[in-house]
Amino acid sequence: MSLAKGLEYDTVLVIEPARIVAAEGRGLQRLYVALTRAVSALHVLHADPLPEPLLAQSAAV
């Protein structure tokens, strides 16, 4: 994911964000980078529960 830092894409698809967070110590930062690369559309697909920071954010919206 570090190769995408600084890049933008028309559409971004993030699959299983909880697994991205759990994969490494900097998982939450990696997820942030993935979520902030979309210019026009962001799609998040998940079967596992969303990570807590995403749940707190979606409740505030």
PQR file with spaces between the fields and no chain letter, atoms N, CA, C, O and H, PARSE charges and radii, in Angstrom:
ATOM       1  N    MET     1       0.827   -1.192    0.000 -0.4000 1.5000
ATOM       2  CA   MET     1       0.000    0.000    0.000 -0.0000 2.0000
ATOM       3  C    MET     1       0.870    1.254    0.000  0.5500 1.7000
ATOM       4  O    MET     1       0.412    2.303   -0.452 -0.5500 1.4000
ATOM       5  N    SER     2       2.076    1.185    0.478 -0.4000 1.5000
ATOM       6  CA   SER     2       2.897    2.382    0.541 -0.0000 2.0000
ATOM       7  C    SER     2       3.188    2.962   -0.839  0.5500 1.7000
ATOM       8  O    SER     2       3.508    4.145   -0.949 -0.5500 1.4000
ATOM       9  H    SER     2       2.448    0.332    0.846  0.4000 1.0000
ATOM      10  N    LEU     3       3.084    2.155   -1.890 -0.4000 1.5000
ATOM      11  CA   LEU     3       3.283    2.665   -3.240 -0.0000 2.0000
ATOM      12  C    LEU     3       2.152    3.597   -3.663  0.5500 1.7000
ATOM      13  O    LEU     3       2.334    4.419   -4.561 -0.5500 1.4000
ATOM      14  H    LEU     3       2.824    1.193   -1.800  0.4000 1.0000
ATOM      15  N    ALA     4       1.000    3.482   -3.033 -0.4000 1.5000
ATOM      16  CA   ALA     4      -0.147    4.313   -3.386 -0.0000 2.0000
ATOM      17  C    ALA     4      -0.127    5.664   -2.671  0.5500 1.7000
ATOM      18  O    ALA     4      -0.909    6.552   -3.010 -0.5500 1.4000
ATOM      19  H    ALA     4       0.852    2.814   -2.303  0.4000 1.0000
ATOM      20  N    LYS     5       0.753    5.825   -1.692 -0.4000 1.5000
ATOM      21  CA   LYS     5       0.787    7.067   -0.933 -0.0000 2.0000
ATOM      22  C    LYS     5       1.092    8.244   -1.857  0.5500 1.7000
ATOM      23  O    LYS     5       2.089    8.236   -2.579 -0.5500 1.4000
ATOM      24  H    LYS     5       1.388    5.104   -1.417  0.4000 1.0000
ATOM      25  N    GLY     6       0.232    9.249   -1.826 -0.4000 1.5000
ATOM      26  CA   GLY     6       0.402   10.409   -2.678 -0.0000 2.0000
ATOM      27  C    GLY     6      -0.318   10.295   -4.009  0.5500 1.7000
ATOM      28  O    GLY     6      -0.432   11.283   -4.735 -0.5500 1.4000
ATOM      29  H    GLY     6      -0.578    9.256   -1.239  0.4000 1.0000
ATOM      30  N    LEU     7      -0.801    9.115   -4.340 -0.4000 1.5000
ATOM      31  CA   LEU     7      -1.537    8.921   -5.592 -0.0000 2.0000
ATOM      32  C    LEU     7      -3.028    9.028   -5.342  0.5500 1.7000
ATOM      33  O    LEU     7      -3.494    8.830   -4.220 -0.5500 1.4000
ATOM      34  H    LEU     7      -0.708    8.313   -3.751  0.4000 1.0000
ATOM      35  N    GLU     8      -3.772    9.341   -6.389 -0.4000 1.5000
ATOM      36  CA   GLU     8      -5.225    9.383   -6.311 -0.0000 2.0000
ATOM      37  C    GLU     8      -5.806    8.550   -7.446  0.5500 1.7000
ATOM      38  O    GLU     8      -5.215    8.444   -8.521 -0.5500 1.4000
ATOM      39  H    GLU     8      -3.393    9.502   -7.300  0.4000 1.0000
ATOM      40  N    TYR     9      -6.963    7.964   -7.194 -0.4000 1.5000
ATOM      41  CA   TYR     9      -7.631    7.103   -8.163 -0.0000 2.0000
ATOM      42  C    TYR     9      -9.096    7.519   -8.266  0.5500 1.7000
ATOM      43  O    TYR     9      -9.685    7.960   -7.278 -0.5500 1.4000
ATOM      44  H    TYR     9      -7.443    8.049   -6.321  0.4000 1.0000
ATOM      45  N    ASP    10      -9.684    7.384   -9.442 -0.4000 1.5000
ATOM      46  CA   ASP    10     -11.102    7.720   -9.605 -0.0000 2.0000
ATOM      47  C    ASP    10     -11.970    6.892   -8.677  0.5500 1.7000
ATOM      48  O    ASP    10     -12.857    7.425   -8.011 -0.5500 1.4000
ATOM      49  H    ASP    10      -9.206    7.025  -10.244  0.4000 1.0000
ATOM      50  N    THR    11     -11.720    5.593   -8.631 -0.4000 1.5000
ATOM      51  CA   THR    11     -12.505    4.680   -7.809 -0.0000 2.0000
ATOM      52  C    THR    11     -11.566    3.809   -6.989  0.5500 1.7000
ATOM      53  O    THR    11     -10.560    3.313   -7.497 -0.5500 1.4000
ATOM      54  H    THR    11     -11.000    5.160   -9.172  0.4000 1.0000
ATOM      55  N    VAL    12     -11.900    3.628   -5.722 -0.4000 1.5000
ATOM      56  CA   VAL    12     -11.122    2.767   -4.836 -0.0000 2.0000
ATOM      57  C    VAL    12     -12.064    1.737   -4.231  0.5500 1.7000
ATOM      58  O    VAL    12     -13.162    2.074   -3.786 -0.5500 1.4000
ATOM      59  H    VAL    12     -12.717    4.031   -5.310  0.4000 1.0000
ATOM      60  N    LEU    13     -11.631    0.485   -4.217 -0.4000 1.5000
ATOM      61  CA   LEU    13     -12.366   -0.614   -3.608 -0.0000 2.0000
ATOM      62  C    LEU    13     -11.515   -1.155   -2.473  0.5500 1.7000
ATOM      63  O    LEU    13     -10.413   -1.653   -2.705 -0.5500 1.4000
ATOM      64  H    LEU    13     -10.740    0.211   -4.578  0.4000 1.0000
ATOM      65  N    VAL    14     -12.015   -1.063   -1.251 -0.4000 1.5000
ATOM      66  CA   VAL    14     -11.313   -1.581   -0.081 -0.0000 2.0000
ATOM      67  C    VAL    14     -12.085   -2.816    0.388  0.5500 1.7000
ATOM      68  O    VAL    14     -13.272   -2.737    0.702 -0.5500 1.4000
ATOM      69  H    VAL    14     -12.910   -0.659   -1.063  0.4000 1.0000
ATOM      70  N    ILE    15     -11.398   -3.946    0.431 -0.4000 1.5000
ATOM      71  CA   ILE    15     -12.025   -5.208    0.820 -0.0000 2.0000
ATOM      72  C    ILE    15     -11.501   -5.617    2.186  0.5500 1.7000
ATOM      73  O    ILE    15     -10.291   -5.676    2.407 -0.5500 1.4000
ATOM      74  H    ILE    15     -10.433   -4.010    0.176  0.4000 1.0000
ATOM      75  N    GLU    16     -12.410   -5.896    3.088 -0.4000 1.5000
ATOM      76  CA   GLU    16     -12.123   -6.333    4.453 -0.0000 2.0000
ATOM      77  C    GLU    16     -11.152   -5.392    5.186  0.5500 1.7000
ATOM      78  O    GLU    16     -10.014   -5.772    5.460 -0.5500 1.4000
ATOM      79  H    GLU    16     -13.392   -5.848    2.908  0.4000 1.0000
ATOM      80  N    PRO    17     -11.590   -4.185    5.499 -0.5600 1.5000
ATOM      81  CA   PRO    17     -10.721   -3.233    6.180  0.2800 2.0000
ATOM      82  C    PRO    17     -10.193   -3.741    7.524  0.5500 1.7000
ATOM      83  O    PRO    17      -9.087   -3.368    7.917 -0.5500 1.4000
ATOM      84  N    ALA    18     -10.937   -4.567    8.231 -0.4000 1.5000
ATOM      85  CA   ALA    18     -10.461   -5.093    9.519 -0.0000 2.0000
ATOM      86  C    ALA    18      -9.221   -5.957    9.327  0.5500 1.7000
ATOM      87  O    ALA    18      -8.343   -5.980   10.190 -0.5500 1.4000
ATOM      88  H    ALA    18     -11.835   -4.870    7.913  0.4000 1.0000
ATOM      89  N    ARG    19      -9.143   -6.656    8.220 -0.4000 1.5000
ATOM      90  CA   ARG    19      -7.966   -7.487    7.952 -0.0000 2.0000
ATOM      91  C    ARG    19      -6.752   -6.630    7.620  0.5500 1.7000
ATOM      92  O    ARG    19      -5.625   -7.004    7.944 -0.5500 1.4000
ATOM      93  H    ARG    19      -9.856   -6.637    7.520  0.4000 1.0000
ATOM      94  N    ILE    20      -6.967   -5.489    6.979 -0.4000 1.5000
ATOM      95  CA   ILE    20      -5.860   -4.568    6.704 -0.0000 2.0000
ATOM      96  C    ILE    20      -5.302   -4.054    8.029  0.5500 1.7000
ATOM      97  O    ILE    20      -4.086   -3.999    8.214 -0.5500 1.4000
ATOM      98  H    ILE    20      -7.883   -5.185    6.716  0.4000 1.0000
ATOM      99  N    VAL    21      -6.184   -3.681    8.946 -0.4000 1.5000
ATOM     100  CA   VAL    21      -5.759   -3.167   10.251 -0.0000 2.0000
ATOM     101  C    VAL    21      -5.026   -4.243   11.043  0.5500 1.7000
ATOM     102  O    VAL    21      -4.020   -3.955   11.690 -0.5500 1.4000
ATOM     103  H    VAL    21      -7.172   -3.726    8.796  0.4000 1.0000
ATOM     104  N    ALA    22      -5.515   -5.468   10.999 -0.4000 1.5000
ATOM     105  CA   ALA    22      -4.934   -6.561   11.791 -0.0000 2.0000
ATOM     106  C    ALA    22      -3.636   -7.106   11.202  0.5500 1.7000
ATOM     107  O    ALA    22      -2.897   -7.801   11.898 -0.5500 1.4000
ATOM     108  H    ALA    22      -6.333   -5.702   10.473  0.4000 1.0000
ATOM     109  N    ALA    23      -3.347   -6.813    9.955 -0.4000 1.5000
ATOM     110  CA   ALA    23      -2.215   -7.432    9.262 -0.0000 2.0000
ATOM     111  C    ALA    23      -0.857   -6.989    9.795  0.5500 1.7000
ATOM     112  O    ALA    23       0.112   -7.741    9.696 -0.5500 1.4000
ATOM     113  H    ALA    23      -3.947   -6.248    9.389  0.4000 1.0000
ATOM     114  N    GLU    24      -0.765   -5.793   10.352 -0.4000 1.5000
ATOM     115  CA   GLU    24       0.529   -5.295   10.827 -0.0000 2.0000
ATOM     116  C    GLU    24       0.320   -4.190   11.848  0.5500 1.7000
ATOM     117  O    GLU    24      -0.796   -3.708   12.042 -0.5500 1.4000
ATOM     118  H    GLU    24      -1.553   -5.182   10.432  0.4000 1.0000
ATOM     119  N    GLY    25       1.384   -3.804   12.483 -0.4000 1.5000
ATOM     120  CA   GLY    25       1.313   -2.757   13.499 -0.0000 2.0000
ATOM     121  C    GLY    25       0.838   -1.421   12.970  0.5500 1.7000
ATOM     122  O    GLY    25       0.183   -0.662   13.684 -0.5500 1.4000
ATOM     123  H    GLY    25       2.291   -4.195   12.325  0.4000 1.0000
ATOM     124  N    ARG    26       1.168   -1.128   11.713 -0.4000 1.5000
ATOM     125  CA   ARG    26       0.743    0.136   11.105 -0.0000 2.0000
ATOM     126  C    ARG    26      -0.506   -0.043   10.249  0.5500 1.7000
ATOM     127  O    ARG    26      -0.752    0.739    9.330 -0.5500 1.4000
ATOM     128  H    ARG    26       1.700   -1.744   11.133  0.4000 1.0000
ATOM     129  N    GLY    27      -1.283   -1.061   10.547 -0.4000 1.5000
ATOM     130  CA   GLY    27      -2.465   -1.386    9.747 -0.0000 2.0000
ATOM     131  C    GLY    27      -3.480   -0.259    9.647  0.5500 1.7000
ATOM     132  O    GLY    27      -4.079   -0.050    8.592 -0.5500 1.4000
ATOM     133  H    GLY    27      -1.083   -1.696   11.293  0.4000 1.0000
ATOM     134  N    LEU    28      -3.675    0.464   10.739 -0.4000 1.5000
ATOM     135  CA   LEU    28      -4.650    1.563   10.713 -0.0000 2.0000
ATOM     136  C    LEU    28      -4.182    2.685    9.792  0.5500 1.7000
ATOM     137  O    LEU    28      -4.994    3.294    9.096 -0.5500 1.4000
ATOM     138  H    LEU    28      -3.189    0.294   11.596  0.4000 1.0000
ATOM     139  N    GLN    29      -2.892    2.959    9.783 -0.4000 1.5000
ATOM     140  CA   GLN    29      -2.359    3.968    8.861 -0.0000 2.0000
ATOM     141  C    GLN    29      -2.494    3.502    7.421  0.5500 1.7000
ATOM     142  O    GLN    29      -2.815    4.301    6.541 -0.5500 1.4000
ATOM     143  H    GLN    29      -2.233    2.464   10.349  0.4000 1.0000
ATOM     144  N    ARG    30      -2.252    2.217    7.169 -0.4000 1.5000
ATOM     145  CA   ARG    30      -2.397    1.671    5.814 -0.0000 2.0000
ATOM     146  C    ARG    30      -3.840    1.789    5.346  0.5500 1.7000
ATOM     147  O    ARG    30      -4.100    2.132    4.192 -0.5500 1.4000
ATOM     148  H    ARG    30      -1.991    1.569    7.884  0.4000 1.0000
ATOM     149  N    LEU    31      -4.775    1.505    6.242 -0.4000 1.5000
ATOM     150  CA   LEU    31      -6.193    1.632    5.888 -0.0000 2.0000
ATOM     151  C    LEU    31      -6.536    3.081    5.590  0.5500 1.7000
ATOM     152  O    LEU    31      -7.273    3.354    4.643 -0.5500 1.4000
ATOM     153  H    LEU    31      -4.564    1.226    7.179  0.4000 1.0000
ATOM     154  N    TYR    32      -6.020    4.009    6.372 -0.4000 1.5000
ATOM     155  CA   TYR    32      -6.259    5.435    6.130 -0.0000 2.0000
ATOM     156  C    TYR    32      -5.797    5.828    4.729  0.5500 1.7000
ATOM     157  O    TYR    32      -6.509    6.527    4.009 -0.5500 1.4000
ATOM     158  H    TYR    32      -5.422    3.788    7.142  0.4000 1.0000
ATOM     159  N    VAL    33      -4.612    5.380    4.350 -0.4000 1.5000
ATOM     160  CA   VAL    33      -4.096    5.692    3.010 -0.0000 2.0000
ATOM     161  C    VAL    33      -5.041    5.143    1.950  0.5500 1.7000
ATOM     162  O    VAL    33      -5.369    5.842    0.991 -0.5500 1.4000
ATOM     163  H    VAL    33      -4.033    4.812    4.935  0.4000 1.0000
ATOM     164  N    ALA    34      -5.482    3.896    2.113 -0.4000 1.5000
ATOM     165  CA   ALA    34      -6.391    3.289    1.135 -0.0000 2.0000
ATOM     166  C    ALA    34      -7.705    4.068    1.035  0.5500 1.7000
ATOM     167  O    ALA    34      -8.216    4.296   -0.062 -0.5500 1.4000
ATOM     168  H    ALA    34      -5.216    3.328    2.891  0.4000 1.0000
ATOM     169  N    LEU    35      -8.243    4.471    2.179 -0.4000 1.5000
ATOM     170  CA   LEU    35      -9.538    5.162    2.193 -0.0000 2.0000
ATOM     171  C    LEU    35      -9.471    6.579    1.657  0.5500 1.7000
ATOM     172  O    LEU    35     -10.492    7.130    1.246 -0.5500 1.4000
ATOM     173  H    LEU    35      -7.828    4.287    3.070  0.4000 1.0000
ATOM     174  N    THR    36      -8.302    7.173    1.653 -0.4000 1.5000
ATOM     175  CA   THR    36      -8.199    8.576    1.231 -0.0000 2.0000
ATOM     176  C    THR    36      -7.642    8.732   -0.180  0.5500 1.7000
ATOM     177  O    THR    36      -7.283    9.845   -0.567 -0.5500 1.4000
ATOM     178  H    THR    36      -7.472    6.725    1.987  0.4000 1.0000
ATOM     179  N    ARG    37      -7.561    7.686   -0.940 -0.4000 1.5000
ATOM     180  CA   ARG    37      -7.046    7.770   -2.308 -0.0000 2.0000
ATOM     181  C    ARG    37      -8.148    7.998   -3.335  0.5500 1.7000
ATOM     182  O    ARG    37      -7.846    8.330   -4.481 -0.5500 1.4000
ATOM     183  H    ARG    37      -7.853    6.782   -0.626  0.4000 1.0000
ATOM     184  N    ALA    38      -9.406    7.833   -2.965 -0.4000 1.5000
ATOM     185  CA   ALA    38     -10.513    7.938   -3.914 -0.0000 2.0000
ATOM     186  C    ALA    38     -10.828    9.389   -4.249  0.5500 1.7000
ATOM     187  O    ALA    38     -10.889   10.243   -3.364 -0.5500 1.4000
ATOM     188  H    ALA    38      -9.651    7.563   -2.034  0.4000 1.0000
ATOM     189  N    VAL    39     -11.030    9.663   -5.550 -0.4000 1.5000
ATOM     190  CA   VAL    39     -11.425   10.996   -6.005 -0.0000 2.0000
ATOM     191  C    VAL    39     -12.939   11.042   -6.240  0.5500 1.7000
ATOM     192  O    VAL    39     -13.600   11.992   -5.821 -0.5500 1.4000
ATOM     193  H    VAL    39     -10.981    8.970   -6.269  0.4000 1.0000
ATOM     194  N    SER    40     -13.487   10.024   -6.905 -0.4000 1.5000
ATOM     195  CA   SER    40     -14.910   10.032   -7.267 -0.0000 2.0000
ATOM     196  C    SER    40     -15.751    9.046   -6.478  0.5500 1.7000
ATOM     197  O    SER    40     -16.877    9.363   -6.093 -0.5500 1.4000
ATOM     198  H    SER    40     -12.949    9.252   -7.245  0.4000 1.0000
ATOM     199  N    ALA    41     -15.213    7.838   -6.229 -0.4000 1.5000
ATOM     200  CA   ALA    41     -16.020    6.807   -5.573 -0.0000 2.0000
ATOM     201  C    ALA    41     -15.152    5.943   -4.672  0.5500 1.7000
ATOM     202  O    ALA    41     -14.042    5.552   -5.034 -0.5500 1.4000
ATOM     203  H    ALA    41     -14.299    7.581   -6.541  0.4000 1.0000
ATOM     204  N    LEU    42     -15.684    5.656   -3.494 -0.4000 1.5000
ATOM     205  CA   LEU    42     -15.040    4.753   -2.550 -0.0000 2.0000
ATOM     206  C    LEU    42     -16.030    3.663   -2.194  0.5500 1.7000
ATOM     207  O    LEU    42     -17.148    3.953   -1.768 -0.5500 1.4000
ATOM     208  H    LEU    42     -16.586    5.973   -3.201  0.4000 1.0000
ATOM     209  N    HIS    43     -15.631    2.412   -2.363 -0.4000 1.5000
ATOM     210  CA   HIS    43     -16.476    1.262   -2.025 -0.0000 2.0000
ATOM     211  C    HIS    43     -15.741    0.440   -0.980  0.5500 1.7000
ATOM     212  O    HIS    43     -14.562    0.126   -1.139 -0.5500 1.4000
ATOM     213  H    HIS    43     -14.723    2.176   -2.709  0.4000 1.0000
ATOM     214  N    VAL    44     -16.442    0.097    0.086 -0.4000 1.5000
ATOM     215  CA   VAL    44     -15.869   -0.731    1.150 -0.0000 2.0000
ATOM     216  C    VAL    44     -16.721   -1.985    1.260  0.5500 1.7000
ATOM     217  O    VAL    44     -17.911   -1.915    1.567 -0.5500 1.4000
ATOM     218  H    VAL    44     -17.400    0.353    0.216  0.4000 1.0000
ATOM     219  N    LEU    45     -16.096   -3.137    1.006 -0.4000 1.5000
ATOM     220  CA   LEU    45     -16.779   -4.428    1.090 -0.0000 2.0000
ATOM     221  C    LEU    45     -16.244   -5.179    2.298  0.5500 1.7000
ATOM     222  O    LEU    45     -15.033   -5.282    2.492 -0.5500 1.4000
ATOM     223  H    LEU    45     -15.129   -3.193    0.757  0.4000 1.0000
ATOM     224  N    HIS    46     -17.166   -5.707    3.118 -0.4000 1.5000
ATOM     225  CA   HIS    46     -16.711   -6.441    4.298 -0.0000 2.0000
ATOM     226  C    HIS    46     -17.770   -7.412    4.774  0.5500 1.7000
ATOM     227  O    HIS    46     -18.970   -7.147    4.691 -0.5500 1.4000
ATOM     228  H    HIS    46     -18.150   -5.624    2.961  0.4000 1.0000
ATOM     229  N    ALA    47     -17.304   -8.538    5.274 -0.4000 1.5000
ATOM     230  CA   ALA    47     -18.162   -9.493    5.973 -0.0000 2.0000
ATOM     231  C    ALA    47     -17.831   -9.436    7.462  0.5500 1.7000
ATOM     232  O    ALA    47     -18.707   -9.607    8.311 -0.5500 1.4000
ATOM     233  H    ALA    47     -16.330   -8.754    5.342  0.4000 1.0000
ATOM     234  N    ASP    48     -16.545   -9.192    7.771 -0.4000 1.5000
ATOM     235  CA   ASP    48     -16.107   -9.037    9.155 -0.0000 2.0000
ATOM     236  C    ASP    48     -16.569   -7.678    9.668  0.5500 1.7000
ATOM     237  O    ASP    48     -16.788   -6.764    8.872 -0.5500 1.4000
ATOM     238  H    ASP    48     -15.834   -9.052    7.082  0.4000 1.0000
ATOM     239  N    PRO    49     -16.721   -7.528   10.984 -0.5600 1.5000
ATOM     240  CA   PRO    49     -17.079   -6.216   11.533  0.2800 2.0000
ATOM     241  C    PRO    49     -16.025   -5.170   11.157  0.5500 1.7000
ATOM     242  O    PRO    49     -14.838   -5.477   11.050 -0.5500 1.4000
ATOM     243  N    LEU    50     -16.476   -3.944   10.961 -0.4000 1.5000
ATOM     244  CA   LEU    50     -15.560   -2.856   10.635 -0.0000 2.0000
ATOM     245  C    LEU    50     -14.676   -2.539   11.841  0.5500 1.7000
ATOM     246  O    LEU    50     -15.096   -2.740   12.980 -0.5500 1.4000
ATOM     247  H    LEU    50     -17.440   -3.694   11.048  0.4000 1.0000
ATOM     248  N    PRO    51     -13.470   -2.051   11.607 -0.5600 1.5000
ATOM     249  CA   PRO    51     -12.619   -1.621   12.721  0.2800 2.0000
ATOM     250  C    PRO    51     -13.299   -0.504   13.514  0.5500 1.7000
ATOM     251  O    PRO    51     -14.044    0.295   12.947 -0.5500 1.4000
ATOM     252  N    GLU    52     -13.048   -0.448   14.809 -0.4000 1.5000
ATOM     253  CA   GLU    52     -13.698    0.520   15.695 -0.0000 2.0000
ATOM     254  C    GLU    52     -13.606    1.971   15.206  0.5500 1.7000
ATOM     255  O    GLU    52     -14.611    2.678   15.273 -0.5500 1.4000
ATOM     256  H    GLU    52     -12.443   -1.097   15.270  0.4000 1.0000
ATOM     257  N    PRO    53     -12.460    2.449   14.721 -0.5600 1.5000
ATOM     258  CA   PRO    53     -12.420    3.845   14.250  0.2800 2.0000
ATOM     259  C    PRO    53     -13.406    4.130   13.108  0.5500 1.7000
ATOM     260  O    PRO    53     -13.923    5.243   13.006 -0.5500 1.4000
ATOM     261  N    LEU    54     -13.668    3.144   12.257 -0.4000 1.5000
ATOM     262  CA   LEU    54     -14.642    3.353   11.184 -0.0000 2.0000
ATOM     263  C    LEU    54     -16.069    3.349   11.727  0.5500 1.7000
ATOM     264  O    LEU    54     -16.921    4.090   11.236 -0.5500 1.4000
ATOM     265  H    LEU    54     -13.249    2.240   12.340  0.4000 1.0000
ATOM     266  N    LEU    55     -16.332    2.530   12.727 -0.4000 1.5000
ATOM     267  CA   LEU    55     -17.668    2.517   13.330 -0.0000 2.0000
ATOM     268  C    LEU    55     -17.963    3.827   14.024  0.5500 1.7000
ATOM     269  O    LEU    55     -19.071    4.353   13.916 -0.5500 1.4000
ATOM     270  H    LEU    55     -15.640    1.929   13.127  0.4000 1.0000
ATOM     271  N    ALA    56     -16.983    4.363   14.738 -0.4000 1.5000
ATOM     272  CA   ALA    56     -17.177    5.634   15.442 -0.0000 2.0000
ATOM     273  C    ALA    56     -17.410    6.761   14.441  0.5500 1.7000
ATOM     274  O    ALA    56     -18.240    7.637   14.685 -0.5500 1.4000
ATOM     275  H    ALA    56     -16.083    3.936   14.826  0.4000 1.0000
ATOM     276  N    GLN    57     -16.696    6.753   13.323 -0.4000 1.5000
ATOM     277  CA   GLN    57     -16.844    7.785   12.305 -0.0000 2.0000
ATOM     278  C    GLN    57     -18.201    7.697   11.621  0.5500 1.7000
ATOM     279  O    GLN    57     -18.846    8.722   11.401 -0.5500 1.4000
ATOM     280  H    GLN    57     -16.022    6.041   13.125  0.4000 1.0000
ATOM     281  N    SER    58     -18.649    6.477   11.278 -0.4000 1.5000
ATOM     282  CA   SER    58     -19.927    6.335   10.579 -0.0000 2.0000
ATOM     283  C    SER    58     -21.097    6.715   11.488  0.5500 1.7000
ATOM     284  O    SER    58     -22.127    7.168   10.988 -0.5500 1.4000
ATOM     285  H    SER    58     -18.125    5.645   11.456  0.4000 1.0000
ATOM     286  N    ALA    59     -20.973    6.546   12.782 -0.4000 1.5000
ATOM     287  CA   ALA    59     -22.021    6.936   13.704 -0.0000 2.0000
ATOM     288  C    ALA    59     -22.124    8.455   13.815  0.5500 1.7000
ATOM     289  O    ALA    59     -23.198    8.987   14.094 -0.5500 1.4000
ATOM     290  H    ALA    59     -20.137    6.178   13.188  0.4000 1.0000
ATOM     291  N    ALA    60     -21.015    9.147   13.600 -0.4000 1.5000
ATOM     292  CA   ALA    60     -21.005   10.603   13.708 -0.0000 2.0000
ATOM     293  C    ALA    60     -21.570   11.276   12.470  0.5500 1.7000
ATOM     294  O    ALA    60     -21.938   12.450   12.521 -0.5500 1.4000
ATOM     295  H    ALA    60     -20.143    8.715   13.374  0.4000 1.0000
ATOM     296  N    VAL    61     -21.646   10.551   11.354 -0.4000 1.5000
ATOM     297  CA   VAL    61     -22.104   11.152   10.083 -0.0000 2.0000
ATOM     298  C    VAL    61     -23.593   11.194   10.008  0.5500 1.7000
ATOM     299  O    VAL    61     -24.149   11.664    9.016 -0.5500 1.4000
ATOM     300  H    VAL    61     -21.346    9.598   11.313  0.4000 1.0000
